[in-house]
Amino acid sequence: MSKKCDLCGRSATKGASRSHSKIKTLQRQGINLQTKVIDGIKAKICTSCLRTMAKPKRIKAKTTDKTFAEKGLKPKKERKPKAKKKIVKK
């Protein structure tokens, strides 16, 4: 089995350790994989995907003047595009 996340496809990366004399020695840096059962399927998942899955689903609410009034806030004014100045050569 490869060391690869089943959700995002992330795998190991290359890194370098440097000695005091600045000699570069390449190393392989593996990712932190965890084996979890999700919906009855056993999968290898990286910890960043696990943390993302633990977050609650976020719902974007449409803000209206009514919701602003309930909170005592003023809605932002819509910006109008500025007219471009014409450059006149003499």
FENMOLIN-V432974 format. One record per residue. N is the residue number from 1. PSI is psi in whole degrees, 0 to 359 (none if undefined). NEAR is the number of other ideal C-beta (glycine too) atoms within 8 Angstrom. D_FIRST is the distance of its C-alpha to the first C-alpha in Angstrom with 2 decimals. Layout:
# FENMOLIN-V432974
{{N PSI NEAR D_FIRST} {N PSI NEAR D_FIRST}}
This chain:
# FENMOLIN-V432974
{{1 139 3 0.00} {2 155 4 3.76} {3 82 9 6.58} {4 140 8 8.47} {5 133 13 11.02} {6 337 6 11.23} {7 306 8 15.00} {8 345 7 16.07} {9 9 6 13.30} {10 144 8 14.03} {11 191 9 12.02} {12 153 8 13.32} {13 166 7 16.92} {14 145 8 19.33} {15 172 8 22.15} {16 137 8 25.03} {17 138 7 26.90} {18 131 7 30.58} {19 179 7 32.93} {20 330 3 36.59} {21 14 4 37.50} {22 23 6 35.12} {23 130 6 32.83} {24 127 7 29.47} {25 116 8 26.36} {26 141 7 23.12} {27 158 8 20.29} {28 125 8 16.83} {29 109 8 16.93} {30 161 7 13.79} {31 162 11 14.15} {32 94 6 14.90} {33 140 10 12.19} {34 140 9 13.50} {35 120 7 12.37} {36 152 8 15.29} {37 117 6 16.72} {38 120 7 18.48} {39 37 3 20.85} {40 7 4 19.39} {41 130 6 15.80} {42 126 5 13.08} {43 150 10 11.40} {44 121 10 10.00} {45 137 15 13.11} {46 158 13 14.70} {47 331 8 18.07} {48 325 8 20.13} {49 323 11 19.05} {50 317 11 19.88} {51 323 8 23.25} {52 321 7 23.96} {53 332 7 23.32} {54 343 5 25.70} {55 145 7 28.52} {56 153 3 31.15} {57 133 4 31.70} {58 134 5 34.44} {59 125 4 37.33} {60 116 4 39.47} {61 141 5 43.06} {62 127 4 45.71} {63 133 6 48.34} {64 172 6 51.87} {65 329 6 55.25} {66 316 6 55.57} {67 327 9 52.52} {68 320 11 53.77} {69 324 8 57.19} {70 324 6 55.80} {71 355 6 54.17} {72 28 4 57.22} {73 162 6 55.52} {74 135 4 56.61} {75 153 7 54.32} {76 144 4 53.69} {77 144 4 56.06} {78 136 4 54.74} {79 139 4 55.13} {80 139 4 57.21} {81 137 4 56.39} {82 145 4 58.94} {83 139 4 61.20} {84 139 4 60.74} {85 139 4 63.75} {86 135 4 65.39} {87 123 4 66.15} {88 122 4 69.61} {89 139 3 70.52} {90 none 2 74.16}}
